[in-house]
Amino acid sequence: MVSECAKETTTQHYLGAGNGHGPVRSDEVVLFAVFENVPHDGGRLTPLAFQSKQLRRGEVSLARLAHTARAIFDERVIQALEHRFGKCLGITRGNVSAFRAIQFEVSGAIPTIRGRAVCVLDKVGQEDYDGHAALEYSETEEGLTQKQKERYRPLIHAELADTFGEILSLDRGFGGPVV
Amino acid sequence: MTALTATTEIDPVWHFFDEADPSLDRTDVLGPNSLFLSYSIIAHRSARIATPSGTFPSVVEITWYRSGFTSGNTQSEFLTINVFSHESRLSMPRPPNYDMLSISPAPIESIPLPVDYAVQISDPMHSSLSRKIREAYQSAQLDHDAAETARRAVNDAIGFVDFNLHGGKPLVMLSDDGVLSVQWRLGHLGVMLVFTGDGTGTYSIKRPGGSYAVGAKDFRLEDGLADEVRAAIDAQAAG
């Protein structure tokens, strides 16, 4: 069976294997910082919070809750990005398993094309902290035609927005389970 | 004196239609053949309306003025009207919600209406939705390829929503790759329409336990909105 997210199985840490916290487990929780300029409506992200270009490159930044101290998040995410994206309004969070469960299905294709929508990667660049992770389109999505991608990406983005749920205060986002 | 005048608003809609397919039907709003002449409406700027052949609508934005008012008068009323041209449409039934101009809510003199034209005065939601789409286009910063996709997608979307959609206050989104989507959402349920600028669209209804990305369907814009989508949008709006 062809892997849909081969990159998930190994670390994408810039220093290579053995560095950072290793691949993101499905039982982890990830955080997404919401700034004033991040599209949101009614206390939730809108699909426009996710850009195709960023998802193609695996550049939608997440913080792994289990591996990111609040102080690190404040310094490396909020303070580092507020000058670009406006005041931090809070965070959204979601279970990694929920993101990995998002599927897409292309209607009209024979056979029907179905697969995972996104991968959750242990992706740490030189400028990142070790608890950094990223969302990227799955390898199955790459196999679609350009027109199919144009049609389905907004739907995937909408599903991502729903999976993150409501925008929480930093205290609540870093707290226990959100009911 | 009760005569009314109007001025066409030259806004991005015109630019979209200026670049429309040359096979489209066109009708004048200026001169002796003006659609509006018989209603004592004077369009003082030259513009043309394009209507996809066999479909509708043309979108014309007209500011109506009471006699003696000027273009700077704040009491002018801004409406969007969809013109249903008679050309090649005699055999077609009048689309739902289209009223004859003479019984429209606009303050127009009761001049007999040519039987081969019908006009819809959109409700404010229609007008604002078109406007939101144009605003999304105007505020977007896109690279060259995406801008071309966006221009076509926005053109498709404006033509489609003004005729087919009513109710609710959807989100309008233009993505970085130039795709226009409209979303009605209520909690984790919702409806999405996606326009990619090729005369077709994709719709998805997210039901309890479902997903936007599974079960979406493609459709031709000229076929209009499927009943199940209309019902789902109405349900969102009512919620």
Interface residues (C-beta under 8 A of the other chain):
Chain A: P39 D41 T46 P47 L48 Q51 S52 K53 I102 Q103 F104 E105 S107 G108 R114 A117 K147 K149 E150 R151 Y152 R153 P154 L155 I156 H157 A158 E159 D162
Chain B: T149 L171 M173 L174 S175 D176 D177 G178 V179 S181 Q183 R185 H188 G190 M192 V194 T196 D198 T202 S204 K206 S211 Y212 A213 V214 G215 A216 K217 D218
